[in-house]
Amino acid sequence: MRIFLIFTLFVFVMVADAQSGRSTGTPEIVTTASVKQLFDETNSYTRSKFIEYADKKLPYSERLQEQTRKEQKQLAAKNAAIAAARQEPSGEDLYFTGLLYWVADNLDGTATWLERYVVSTDPSAEKLQTARSLISVVAAKQGRFEQAEKALSDYLAGPSVKSGERLRMENELAKAYQSAAQFQKMAPHAEAAYNTAGSMLKEAATRSRGLDEILDSGMLVFEAYAGSSDIPKADAALDELRRRAKELESPSFYYYAVDRKITYMISTGRKSSALELYLEALISSAKDFTAKTAQADVFARLKRREKQYKMLGEPVPELLNVDQWLPGKPRTMADLKGKVVLLDFWATWCGPCIEAFPSLREWQQDFAKDGFEILGVTRYYGMQIGAKDPPAEIAILKAFRTKYDLTYDFVVAGDQSVQLQFGAMALPTAVLVDRKGIIRYIETGTNSSRLEEIRAMIFKLMAEK
């Protein structure tokens, strides 16, 4: 820990020096290096830093990785500014300046310099293709569809096509069309991304990364057809994902495809068929996987969801055995009809629950005025959190609520009854109830994509009257 703190202070000094105009390198190197050398220095920064961390025996952490990436972006921005100030840049200078802006997450700078490179005299074929791919990605991110499509078309007509570059372009265009609710235009790009990801599986750096790319692009295909209300094609996309998961012998991938189809069928008014699919999948998992561990994994995951599948699309029940309501007056779920309600099952000891608090605060601020309510549902944990009795635990909860600036009410249950009632034994679990008092969403766990999913569902339910 002491070594890490010393290193953190060292990094702070480096950044402070850079911001004050002092360079940690010699002025001659900064001013005389070629633009390519500036890019190489930037591009190799994280690799060289982690070699340094290993030599110093600094333990890896996500925080350290995030800090290192931040430093790399700062270095990229500094080197991009140096490169952009060069007089009469060569074609190669234009290209590497664009890449420096890309590493710095400066989309406008990336597009400006790479577009200049594309029309420069005699660009190299390989660099031209990479420039086109990044121009397409940037344009898609910025919603400039015509330019994104043209850059993709020019790329595909070029001398060589790299699967990784094509996958990134197709994915970004699919996501951009999804954000614009242009699902008909989204579908072909999602399909192309899925096919490309499939062809790349053997080349993927790791099996996990290859599976993630297939799953992510496959879900874009599903979302394109679901967004355009093409139920048969949306179903087929999920069936294809299940088939692929079976082929690749991935139980987590398989469960995700089955789970998504069950919840989609319920959301499209086919609950009885969805529950039949659930029972069929419990049986099929034993036939679809030869490994006993894989069979058991899928079976256990699906069994944990059984109660929640049955609750989806049904009226929300009253919460069982509520002992305290902090700080407001006790209310029933019937009292909350007409509002969109998020039941957030959480505990003070749950790290992922705490990580979700910034999003919960944001949703409360954004939607409360239009009839959105969050209830933080927890229970007594006693000595597990250092509370000798319920009054002591209530005091801890009140202090916790103040510490994290949470403005919504806490609902404190006397025991596990309410968690068992909603199948919420794993934390955090989010339950969304629409204005009519119908349960529309139940999911466990948190990460950036899950939080985006919950926000999108809140937005959808808020729009319903």
Long-range contacts (C-beta under 8 A, 24 or more apart in sequence): 3-56, 3-57, 3-58, 4-58, 4-59, 4-64, 7-53, 7-56, 7-58, 8-67, 11-67, 11-71, 14-71, 15-71, 15-74, 18-74, 18-78, 30-82, 31-82, 34-93, 35-83, 35-86, 35-89, 35-92, 35-93, 35-96, 35-97, 35-100, 36-92, 36-96, 38-79, 38-82, 38-83, 38-96, 38-100, 39-79, 39-96, 39-99, 39-100, 41-75, 41-79, 42-72, 42-75, 42-76, 42-79, 42-100, 42-103, 43-99, 43-103, 45-71, 45-72, 45-75, 46-72, 72-103, 73-103, 73-104, 73-105, 76-100, 76-101, 76-103, 76-104, 77-104, 77-106, 80-104, 80-106, 80-109, 84-109, 84-113, 91-117, 91-120, 91-121, 91-122, 91-123, 92-127, 94-120, 95-123, 95-127, 95-131, 98-131, 98-134, 99-134, 102-134, 107-138, 107-141, 107-142, 110-134, 110-135, 110-138, 111-135, 111-138, 111-139, 125-158, 125-159, 125-160, 126-160, 128-158, 129-155, 129-158, 129-159, 129-160, 129-161, 129-162, 129-165, 130-165, 132-158, 133-162, 133-165, 133-166, 133-168, 133-169, 136-169, 136-172, 136-173, 137-168, 137-169, 137-172, 140-169, 140-172, 140-173, 140-175, 140-176, 141-172, 141-176, 143-176, 143-179, 143-180, 145-173, 145-176, 145-177, 145-180, 145-185, 148-172, 148-173, 148-176, 149-173, 163-196, 163-199, 163-200, 163-203, 164-200, 166-192, 166-196, 167-193, 167-196, 167-197, 167-200, 167-213, 167-217, 170-196, 170-217, 171-216, 171-217, 171-220, 174-217, 174-220, 174-224, 175-220, 177-224, 178-220, 178-223, 178-224, 178-227, 181-227, 183-224, 183-225, 183-227, 183-228, 184-228, 186-220, 186-223, 186-224, 186-227, 187-221, 187-224, 187-225, 187-228, 189-220, 190-217, 190-220, 190-221, 190-223, 190-224, 191-221, 193-217, 193-220, 194-218, 194-220, 194-221, 198-244, 201-248, 211-248, 211-250, 211-253, 214-244, 214-248, 214-253, 215-241, 215-253, 215-256, 218-244, 218-257, 219-260, 222-260, 222-264, 226-264, 231-268, 234-264, 235-261, 235-264, 235-265, 238-264, 246-288, 246-289, 249-289, 249-290, 249-291, 249-294, 251-285, 251-289, 251-293, 251-294, 251-295, 251-297, 251-298, 251-301, 252-297, 252-301, 254-285, 254-288, 254-289, 254-298, 255-297, 255-298, 255-301, 255-302, 258-298, 258-302, 259-301, 259-302, 259-305, 262-305, 262-309, 263-309, 263-312, 266-309, 266-312, 266-313, 267-312, 267-313, 267-440, 271-312, 271-313, 274-309, 275-309, 275-310, 278-302, 278-305, 278-306, 278-309, 304-423, 304-426, 305-423, 306-423, 307-422, 307-423, 308-422, 308-423, 308-442, 311-422, 311-423, 311-439, 311-442, 312-439, 312-440, 312-441, 312-442, 313-438, 313-439, 313-440, 314-438, 314-439, 315-437, 315-438, 315-439, 316-341, 316-431, 316-433, 316-437, 316-438, 316-439, 317-421, 319-377, 319-411, 319-413, 319-418, 319-421, 320-413, 320-417, 320-418, 320-421, 321-413, 321-414, 321-415, 321-417, 321-418, 322-411, 322-412, 322-413, 322-414, 322-418, 323-380, 323-390, 323-412, 323-413, 323-414, 324-390, 324-394, 324-410, 324-411, 324-412, 325-409, 325-410, 325-411, 325-412, 326-394, 326-397, 326-398, 326-401, 326-409, 326-410, 326-411, 326-412, 327-398, 327-401, 327-409, 328-409, 333-433, 333-437, 334-437, 336-373, 336-433, 336-437, 337-435, 337-436, 337-437, 338-371, 338-435, 339-371, 339-372, 339-373, 339-435, 340-367, 340-371, 340-372, 340-373, 340-432, 340-433, 340-434, 340-435, 340-458, 340-461, 340-462, 341-372, 341-373, 341-374, 341-375, 341-432, 341-433, 342-372, 342-373, 342-374, 342-375, 342-430, 342-431, 342-432, 342-433, 342-454, 342-458, 343-375, 343-377, 343-422, 343-430, 343-431, 343-432, 343-433, 344-374, 344-375, 344-376, 344-377, 344-428, 344-429, 344-430, 345-377, 345-378, 345-419, 345-422, 345-424, 345-427, 345-428, 345-429, 345-430, 345-431, 346-376, 346-377, 346-378, 346-427, 346-428, 347-378, 347-379, 347-381, 347-385, 347-427, 348-378, 348-381, 348-385, 348-396, 348-397, 348-400, 349-381, 349-384, 349-385, 350-427, 350-428, 352-427, 352-428, 352-445, 352-446, 353-427, 353-428, 353-446, 354-404, 355-446, 356-428, 356-446, 356-451, 357-404, 357-406, 359-451, 359-454, 359-455, 360-406, 360-408, 361-405, 361-406, 361-407, 363-455, 363-458, 364-407, 364-408, 367-458, 367-462, 370-462, 371-435, 371-462, 372-458, 372-462, 373-408, 374-408, 374-409, 375-408, 375-409, 375-410, 375-411, 376-406, 376-408, 376-409, 376-410, 376-411, 377-410, 377-411, 377-413, 377-418, 377-424, 378-410, 378-411, 378-412, 378-413, 379-412, 379-413, 379-414, 379-415, 379-416, 379-418, 379-419, 380-412, 380-413, 380-414, 380-415, 430-454, 432-457, 432-458, 432-461, 434-461, 434-464, 435-461, 435-464, 435-465
